[in-house]
């Protein structure tokens, strides 16, 4: 992944609660998080549904817009002051002219797909306790980086339920 991050020519600082990307915008950049944390969410009848988090050393992207070139359905918002390195789609396309680089890029995309599959399983798992256990096993760092109210939303449970599960 270091090779991809090295493509970045600029960094951007996003203040707490500021948006990196908003629904309806076209965003074909890939972002490497140097510090801070972000949340990716959609609006469902004016209710936020968090689908992903990103924190230090993660890559985050509005994948729908990146792949299609069309406006995104996602909001990407800073949870706290965040610094990201910006890698443009053109930089990635240039990078992919090498066979070795294409293999690396495929590994990154495969990892994103696997993470999305894990997320879908989490959502479909009916028991809040099971959702909590799965995410805790997969991403223990999440619980140090992200405020509980956002984690509760991500896990589709109340903050009280999450607190109770953490204590048990």
Secondary structure, DSSP 8 states (H G I E B T S, - for coil): -HHHHTT--EEEEE-TT-EEE-TT-----EEEEEEEEEEEEEEETTEEEEEEEEETT-EEE-HHHHHHSS--S-EEEEEEEEEEEEE-HHHHHHHTTSHHHHHHHHHHHHHHHHHHHHHHHHHH---HHHHHHHHHHH-TTHHHHS-HHHHHHHTTS-HHHHHHHHH-
